[in-house]
Amino acid sequence: MKKIFFLILIIFIIYVFLNKDHDIIKVELPIAKNYDFFIDPEEINNPEEINNPEEINNPEEINNPEEINNPEEINNPEKEINLNIPFTSQAPTANWEQPFQDSCEEVSILMVDYYYAGKEFLDKEEIENKIKDMVYWQEENWGGHFNLSIFKLKEFIESYFNYNVEIINNLSIKKIKNYLDKGIPIIVPADGKKLNNPYFSNGGPEYHMLVIKGYLGDNFITNDPGTKRGLNFIYTSENLLYSIADWDIEKSHINMGLKNGLIILPN
């Protein structure tokens, strides 16, 4: 009898642990910055400007070799950044039926697109129609609305939006922060069930996408379209990086070993 009691107790404890709500991380967010903040006005106003030849001929004014070898690294003394990316959930009108149940990819793209354009989401029905149009394009060109790997998402963005897109392989905390420091958000695929988001239904989707828009200390600031409470949702860097996983098209299953992300380059 005691063995049965302890067995039931252990099962109950495991059930409570797996289904408990994770604590919401609350922080004071950094001031959100528009993309214009990261554009050098001198580069825009003087596109043909040539460096001072005296500077070129002065051998003592050569950059640190380490800086040359790491052109993507920017030193951010503030140790924080927050991009002013507008938010919408993947169900703008609270309709979670298809195709909105599986439109996290489309909405992640729209949020970044509106960020570069300096626009806000003002009309929920308009957003819903934009999602439907994107899904319709996939159905017409690819025969259906499927989970998109980060590589397939790149193909879609370049075809539908005419943006230039880059895949970032082997994502790390350092790589993500370097792009954010330049005002470039990152779209990442993830195992939604491994993300610590208590607002997800049924523990979260098996496959999910979201936008990383900033960081503060050891936390990442995201726009997570999987919930209406996804604006500036905070994940620890450890949890988010652990959860990042790409879709394996051949096996039709998520692959935790693929830590890929995607950046959209403004036109």
Summary of the structure (lengths in Angstrom):
residues: 267
radius of gyration: 21.5
end to end distance: 70.4
largest distance: 89.7
contacts: 736
relative contact order: 0.16
helix: 40%
strand: 17%
